[in-house]
Amino acid sequence: MYNLLEWKRTGIGVCLCLFTCISIFAANPDSLLKARIDTLLADKMPRGAEAGICIYDLSKGRTLYEYRADKLSRPASTMKVMTAITALATPGANRPFRTRLCTDGKLQGDTLKGNLYAVGDMDPEFDEDAMEELVAKLTEQGIRVVDGDIVGDVSLKDSLYWGEGWLWDDAPAAYQPYMSPLMLNKGVLQIAIRPDEPGFPAFVRGYPASTYYTFDNHTHSHSRGEQPLKVNRDWMHHSNLITLTGNVSRSEGREMSLFDSGSFFLHVLTEKLMRAGIRCTAVADSTHEGIRAAYRFGQVPDSAVVELAAYETSFQAVLDEMLKESDNLNAEAVLCRTGAQATHKKKVTADDGLDAMRKLIRKAGLNPKRYSLADGCGLSHYDYLSPELLVAMLRYAYARTDLFAPLYRALPVSGVDGTLKYRMGYGTPGFKRVHAKTGSYTGVNCLAGYLQTKSGRWVAFAIMVQNALSARAARALQDAICLEVIKEQ
């Protein structure tokens, strides 16, 4: 009898407890969300990893969830969110990037008597087609001879071609370019490789075609005894000699950076002028060294300069590539130009752009001294941010339509494009609802941006996972948290 009564009392107690919990959660849905995210952290956190999370309801103006939100973490490419918002908040942000051809001389008949200046504006999207367009504009003006030097003006930026803390042994990687105000194809060489008959060397071709680099081809086509294909550049000695070895059994492609992006630009420009029928009197012959003698670096004179041609790239195009495809060069170009626009200096450093970022952090309500800012793209291991900071910047952008509209358009969309194309895809509640920037390298995996709940509420969030060797597990945790927030009513 006693046991039966005790069971009834216990059962009633459990029911009352459950009823009380349900009532609390119903009255405060944020508590239920917190409980679900806490469970996700307990169940899905990669072994040995740590996380910092901040989730803010923009529609209702309140924090939905925090977990070590002030924890400093390496942001990887979520640093680009900071760079993008800083740039958009700087007056003149929408001005296009302009690469110009100018002269200090005069056109006499078909001869340009004077130097031809290529003036760099840090355009990271300037490609071979853009260069050919500039050259065509010269031929349209009847220019057939340049009686002077080809001069590259790279005075916009200091001579440091890498960001602070970038890794030296990533030198040949296409994602770590040599920065310059004059960039061509992002300073990257594209290599096409296809096999010939068995035993013969493979066909190798570089784009853009130029004598600026050379191939040392030791490959063998369809040779089973050979090692796999290897493509290396002698980056330790700043050489653009590219060595290829091993077996080639199918068509393949490679990408790698070339040393000295400014010289690469001027070298190819000189070659294209000659191919277009514009003779450069400074070129002694058509060899690599002959072309090199035709160009040099210098600054455009302050007076008596005529603009002959210009090529423009919209800021939105640069921003789209920077965020959707996580392009490091674009981020550094934006940071540099932000510094120029914020300070009105003619020559800037990365610190000028970072100082503008620090000022914006203060406007967003936080102390910039609590963070470490080293570059614009997140490659540096000296960058340290917090989820709280990223969300504060996202909140700042959301409050201003002129910032939010271009930023939101440029962010990757879940299940649709960019670095979120294969995450939270079609058939999941997150499809098209998350616009956010990813950030990852070894041991670091972050996600920061905006999402919309099923009820239409806007949310800003940052999830920074550190010390996770399994990027897949870290991404799964981030996606699961986003989906929980999206389900909130």
Residue pairs with C-beta under 8 A, 6 or more apart in sequence:
24 31
25 31
25 32
25 35
29 488
29 489
30 64
30 65
33 64
33 65
33 484
33 485
33 488
34 65
36 484
37 53
37 65
37 67
37 481
37 484
38 67
40 477
40 480
40 481
40 484
41 51
41 67
41 477
44 473
44 476
44 477
44 480
45 51
45 465
45 477
46 465
46 468
46 469
46 470
46 473
46 474
46 477
48 467
48 468
48 469
49 465
49 466
49 467
49 468
49 473
49 474
50 68
50 71
50 465
50 466
50 467
51 67
51 68
51 463
51 464
51 465
51 466
51 477
52 67
52 68
52 69
52 70
52 71
52 73
52 386
52 387
52 462
52 463
52 464
52 466
53 65
53 66
53 67
53 68
53 69
53 387
53 461
53 462
53 463
53 464
53 481
54 63
54 65
54 66
54 69
54 386
54 387
54 388
54 390
54 391
54 461
54 462
55 63
55 64
55 65
55 66
55 391
55 459
55 460
55 461
55 481
55 485
56 62
56 63
56 64
56 391
56 394
56 395
56 459
56 460
56 461
57 63
57 64
57 457
57 458
57 459
58 395
58 398
58 450
58 457
58 458
58 459
58 460
59 456
59 457
59 458
59 459
60 457
64 459
64 485
64 488
65 485
66 388
68 387
69 386
69 387
69 388
69 391
70 386
70 387
70 388
71 386
71 387
71 464
72 370
72 371
72 372
72 384
72 385
72 386
73 384
73 385
73 386
73 387
73 444
73 446
73 464
73 466
74 378
74 381
74 383
74 384
74 444
74 466
75 82
75 378
75 383
75 384
75 385
75 390
75 439
75 444
75 446
75 464
76 378
76 439
76 440
76 441
76 444
76 445
76 446
77 326
77 328
77 377
77 378
77 437
77 438
77 439
77 440
77 446
78 378
78 385
78 390
78 437
78 438
78 439
78 446
78 447
78 448
78 462
78 464
79 331
79 375
79 376
79 377
79 378
79 383
79 385
79 439
80 322
80 323
80 326
80 331
80 376
80 377
80 378
80 437
80 439
81 323
81 390
81 393
81 394
81 437
81 448
81 449
82 357
82 373
82 376
82 385
82 389
82 390
82 393
83 322
83 331
83 334
83 335
83 338
83 353
83 357
83 376
83 377
84 319
84 322
84 323
84 331
84 334
84 407
84 410
85 360
85 393
85 394
85 396
85 397
85 403
85 407
86 335
86 338
86 353
86 356
86 357
86 360
87 93
87 315
87 319
87 334
87 335
87 337
87 338
88 397
88 402
88 403
88 406
88 407
89 360
89 363
89 396
89 397
89 400
89 403
90 338
90 341
90 342
90 356
91 341
92 341
93 315
93 338
93 341
94 315
94 316
95 315
95 341
96 312
96 313
96 314
96 315
97 121
97 122
97 123
97 124
97 125
97 126
97 312
97 313
97 315
97 318
97 333
97 337
98 121
98 123
98 310
98 311
98 312
99 118
99 119
99 120
99 121
99 123
99 126
99 130
99 134
99 182
99 310
99 311
100 117
100 118
100 119
100 121
100 307
100 309
100 310
100 311
101 116
101 117
101 118
101 119
101 134
101 137
101 138
101 307
101 308
101 309
101 310
102 116
102 117
102 119
102 300
102 305
102 306
102 307
102 308
103 112
103 114
103 115
103 116
103 117
103 148
103 305
103 306
103 308
104 114
104 115
104 117
104 300
104 301
104 304
104 305
105 112
105 113
105 114
105 115
105 147
105 148
106 112
106 113
106 114
107 113
107 141
107 142
107 143
110 142
110 143
110 144
110 145
111 143
111 144
111 145
111 146
111 147
112 143
112 145
112 146
112 147
112 148
113 147
113 148
114 147
114 148
115 148
115 149
115 150
115 151
115 298
116 146
116 148
116 149
116 150
116 151
116 308
117 151
117 152
117 153
117 298
117 300
117 305
118 150
118 151
118 152
118 153
118 182
118 265
118 266
118 269
119 153
119 300
120 152
120 153
120 154
120 156
120 180
120 181
120 182
120 183
120 262
120 265
121 156
121 181
121 337
122 156
122 157
122 181
122 183
122 333
122 336
122 337
123 130
123 183
123 311
123 313
123 318
123 333
124 183
124 186
124 318
124 321
124 327
124 329
124 330
124 332
124 333
125 313
125 317
125 318
125 321
125 330
126 183
126 184
126 311
126 313
127 184
127 185
128 184
128 185
128 207
128 208
128 268
130 311
130 313
131 184
131 268
131 269
131 272
131 311
132 272
133 311
134 309
134 310
134 311
135 269
135 272
135 273
135 276
135 278
136 276
137 308
137 309
138 273
138 276
138 278
138 308
138 309
139 276
139 277
139 278
141 308
143 278
143 308
144 277
144 278
144 279
145 278
145 279
145 280
145 281
146 273
146 278
146 279
146 280
146 281
146 282
147 281
148 281
148 282
149 282
149 294
149 295
149 296
150 266
150 269
150 270
150 273
150 280
150 282
150 294
150 295
150 296
151 295
151 296
151 297
151 298
151 300
152 182
152 262
152 263
152 265
152 266
152 295
152 296
152 297
152 298
153 181
153 297
153 298
153 299
153 300
154 180
154 181
154 182
154 262
154 297
155 181
155 299
155 346
155 347
156 181
156 336
156 340
156 346
156 347
156 348
157 179
157 180
157 181
157 336
157 347
157 348
157 349
158 347
158 348
158 349
160 179
160 349
160 350
161 178
161 179
161 180
161 260
161 261
162 176
162 178
162 179
163 179
163 332
163 350
163 374
163 375
163 376
163 377
163 379
163 380
164 350
164 374
164 375
164 380
164 382
165 374
165 375
165 379
165 380
165 381
165 382
165 383
166 176
166 375
166 379
166 380
167 176
167 379
167 381
170 176
171 235
171 236
171 257
172 232
172 233
172 235
172 256
172 257
173 256
173 257
174 186
174 188
174 255
174 256
174 257
175 328
175 379
176 257
176 328
176 379
177 183
177 186
177 187
177 188
177 257
177 261
177 328
177 329
178 187
178 257
178 258
178 259
178 260
178 261
179 187
179 261
179 329
179 332
179 333
179 336
180 187
180 260
180 261
180 262
180 265
181 262
181 336
182 261
182 262
182 265
182 266
183 261
183 265
183 329
183 333
184 208
184 261
184 264
184 265
184 268
185 207
185 208
186 327
186 329
187 257
187 258
187 261
187 264
187 329
188 255
188 256
188 257
188 258
189 206
189 207
189 213
189 242
189 255
189 256
189 257
189 258
190 206
190 207
190 253
190 254
190 255
191 204
191 205
191 206
191 207
191 231
191 242
191 253
191 254
191 255
191 256
192 204
192 205
192 206
192 207
192 251
192 253
193 202
193 203
193 204
193 219
193 229
193 231
193 244
193 248
193 251
193 252
193 253
193 254
194 202
194 203
194 248
194 250
194 251
194 252
195 202
195 203
195 221
195 222
195 248
195 249
195 250
195 251
196 202
196 203
196 221
197 221
197 222
198 221
198 222
198 223
199 220
199 221
199 222
199 223
200 220
200 221
201 217
201 218
201 219
201 220
201 221
202 217
202 219
202 220
202 221
202 244
202 248
204 215
204 217
204 219
204 244
206 213
206 215
206 242
208 268
210 264
210 267
210 268
210 271
211 267
211 271
211 287
211 288
211 291
212 240
212 258
212 263
212 264
212 267
212 268
212 288
213 240
213 241
213 242
213 258
214 240
214 241
214 242
215 242
215 243
215 244
216 241
216 242
216 243
216 244
217 244
218 243
218 244
218 245
219 226
219 229
219 244
219 245
219 246
219 247
219 248
220 226
220 246
220 247
220 248
221 247
221 248
221 249
222 247
222 248
222 249
223 247
224 247
226 246
226 247
227 245
227 246
227 247
228 246
228 247
229 244
229 245
229 246
229 247
229 248
229 252
230 244
230 245
230 246
231 242
231 243
231 244
231 254
231 256
232 242
232 243
233 239
233 240
233 241
233 242
233 243
233 256
233 257
233 258
234 240
234 241
234 243
235 259
238 259
238 260
239 259
240 258
240 259
242 256
258 264
262 297
263 292
263 295
266 295
266 297
267 291
267 292
267 295
269 295
270 280
270 283
270 291
270 294
270 295
271 291
273 280
274 280
274 283
274 286
280 294
282 293
282 294
282 295
283 290
283 291
283 293
283 294
284 290
284 293
315 406
316 406
316 409
316 410
318 330
318 333
318 334
319 330
319 334
319 406
319 407
319 410
320 409
320 410
321 327
321 330
322 330
322 331
322 334
322 410
323 407
323 410
323 411
323 412
323 418
323 437
324 410
324 411
324 412
324 417
324 418
324 419
325 418
325 419
326 418
326 419
326 437
326 438
326 439
328 377
328 378
328 379
329 377
331 375
331 376
331 377
331 378
332 350
332 375
332 376
332 377
334 376
335 350
335 353
335 354
335 375
335 376
335 377
336 348
336 350
336 352
336 353
336 376
337 353
338 352
338 353
338 356
338 357
339 345
339 348
339 349
339 350
339 351
339 352
339 353
339 354
339 355
339 356
340 346
340 348
340 352
342 352
342 353
342 355
342 356
342 359
343 352
343 355
343 356
345 352
350 375
350 376
353 376
354 373
354 374
354 376
357 368
357 373
358 368
358 373
359 368
360 393
360 396
361 367
361 368
361 371
361 389
361 392
361 393
362 368
363 396
364 389
364 392
364 393
364 395
364 396
365 392
366 388
366 389
366 392
370 386
371 384
371 385
371 386
371 389
372 382
372 383
372 384
373 383
374 380
374 382
374 383
375 382
375 383
378 439
385 464
386 464
387 448
387 462
387 463
387 464
388 462
390 448
390 462
390 464
391 448
391 460
391 461
391 462
394 448
394 449
394 450
394 460
394 462
395 460
396 403
397 403
397 404
397 407
398 404
398 450
398 458
398 460
408 435
408 450
411 418
411 435
411 436
411 437
411 449
411 450
412 418
412 419
412 420
412 421
412 435
412 436
412 437
412 438
413 420
413 432
413 434
413 435
414 420
414 423
414 424
414 425
414 430
414 431
414 432
414 433
414 434
414 435
414 436
414 482
415 421
415 422
415 423
415 424
415 425
415 426
415 428
415 430
415 431
415 432
416 432
419 437
419 438
420 434
420 436
420 438
423 430
423 475
423 479
424 430
424 431
424 433
424 434
424 479
424 482
424 483
425 431
428 483
429 454
429 483
429 486
429 487
430 451
430 479
430 482
430 483
430 486
433 451
433 452
433 453
433 486
434 449
434 450
434 451
434 482
434 486
435 449
435 450
435 451
436 447
436 448
436 449
436 450
436 451
436 461
437 447
437 448
437 449
438 445
438 446
438 447
439 445
439 446
439 447
439 448
440 446
440 471
440 474
442 469
443 466
443 467
443 468
443 469
444 465
444 466
444 468
445 465
445 468
445 471
445 474
445 475
445 478
446 462
446 463
446 464
446 465
447 461
447 462
447 463
447 475
447 478
447 482
448 461
448 462
448 463
448 464
449 460
449 461
450 458
450 459
450 460
450 461
451 458
451 459
451 461
451 482
451 485
451 486
452 458
452 459
452 486
453 459
453 485
453 486
453 487
453 488
453 489
454 486
454 487
454 488
454 489
455 488
455 489
457 488
459 485
461 481
461 482
461 485
463 477
463 478
463 481
463 482
465 474
465 477
465 478
468 474
